[in-house]
Amino acid sequence: MLSTFFGLYRRHLFYGTAFILAVLCALLLGGILLFYPQRQPDLPSPSKKYLITATVDEGTSTVKLHLKDAKGQSISSLRTRASDVMKWALGWMPDSDTIVLYSADAGTLAYTIAPTGKITATKITTPIDLRARELKKEKYQ
């Protein structure tokens, strides 16, 4: 009877240890994926003159926009108020070179491109807000 008890104890100890190791591995992998820098693919503008992409600033966890010309050469960048901690989605207005950024924490953000290539904030209109909601839906649903 004592040997049966110790046999069950050892088996329970083995499965308990295996479970704990599996949980630790899952947490480690989840942590690595959580802090892996996100990068959106280059999105061409409707005019095909520009590409926009976004990265996450590791120090502030904010979304940073990177504007490039059609050949992929960097023109300018801009750190936004959008946080990577919350949901966000990036895209263009379908009929103009207006950048639209949906952000769950900062709201809808929009930017135009100045002749110098500088990314400049612009007024949020109803069509821009609707586009931001579309981008969110495309990315998260």
N, C-alpha and C positions, 0 to 999 in steps of 0.2 A: 504494500500500500504506500509506503514511504517512497519507493522508487517510482511509482506512478505519479505521485505528487511532484517529485523533482523533474520527471519527464515533462509533465504539463507546464511546470514553471519555466523550464528551459525553452519549450516551444513558444510559450507566451512571451518570454523575454526576447526571443529571436524575432517574432512577428512585430512586437512593439518597437524594437530597434529598427527594423526594416521600414516600418511606417514613419518613424521619426526622420530617418534618412531621406525618405521619399518627400516628405513635407519640406525639409530643409533644401533639397534640390529644387523643388518647385518654387520656393521663395527666392532662391538665388537666381534662377532663370528669370523669374518675373521681375526682379530688381534690375537685372541686366537689360531686359527689354524696356523697362520703364524709363531708364536713364539713357538709352541709346538715342543719339540725336536724330530727330525727325527731319526729313527733307522732302519737300514736295518735288515732283518732276517739273521741268521747265514747261510753262504753259504759254503757247504763242498767242499774241494779241490778235484781235480780229483783222487788223491791217497787215499782220505778218511782219511788222517793223520791229517788234519787241518780244522778249521772253520775260516772264516773271516767275520767280520761284521763292520759296520761303524756307527759312531754317529757324531753329529755336536757339536763342542765345542761352548758353549754358549757365551763365552767371545770374541772369535775371529771369529765366524761363519765359521770356517774351518772344513773340513772333517777329522775325526780321525779314523784310522784303528785299529781294535782290533783282534789280532790273538789268537786263542784258539786251544788246542789239540782236538782230536776226542771226548773226554768226556766232552768238554766244559770248561776245566780249562784254565784260562788266561795264555798266554805265553809272549806276548809283545804287545805294541801298538805304534803307530806312528801318529803324527799330519802331515797332508799333506799340500801342497800349494793350494789344491782345495778349493774353497769357496762355501758355501751352498747358497750364493746369486745367483749363476749361476747353470745351470744344471750339474749334475754329475751322474755317474753310476759305479757300482762296480761289479767285477766278476773275474773269473779265466781264464787262458788260458786253452783250453779244453784238452791239452795233457801234461800239466806240472803243478807243483805247483807254477806258477807265477801269482801274483796278478796283475790285470789290473784295472786302475781307469781312466774313461773318465771324463774330466773336461772342461767345456766350457771356463773357464778363465785360467786354468793352462796347458791345453793341455792334451795329453795322458801321464799318469804316470804308471810305472810298478815297481814291487818289487818282489824280491826273498826272500826265507827264509834261513838264515844262519843255520849251524848245531847247533848253540847256541839258535836258535829260534828268533833271531833278524830279523826284517823286514828291508831289504836293497834295496835301489834304484838300478835299473838295466837299461841297455841300451834299448831304444825303437827301436824295429825292425819293419819291414813292417807287419808281422803277428800280432804283439802286437797292432799296430795302427789300423789294420783292426778289431781286436777283440774289441777294445775300441769303435769303431764306431758301431759295432753290439750291444754292451751293451747299448749304447745311444738309438739306434733304438728300442731295446726291451723295454726299460723303458719309453720312451717318445712318441712312435708312435704306 
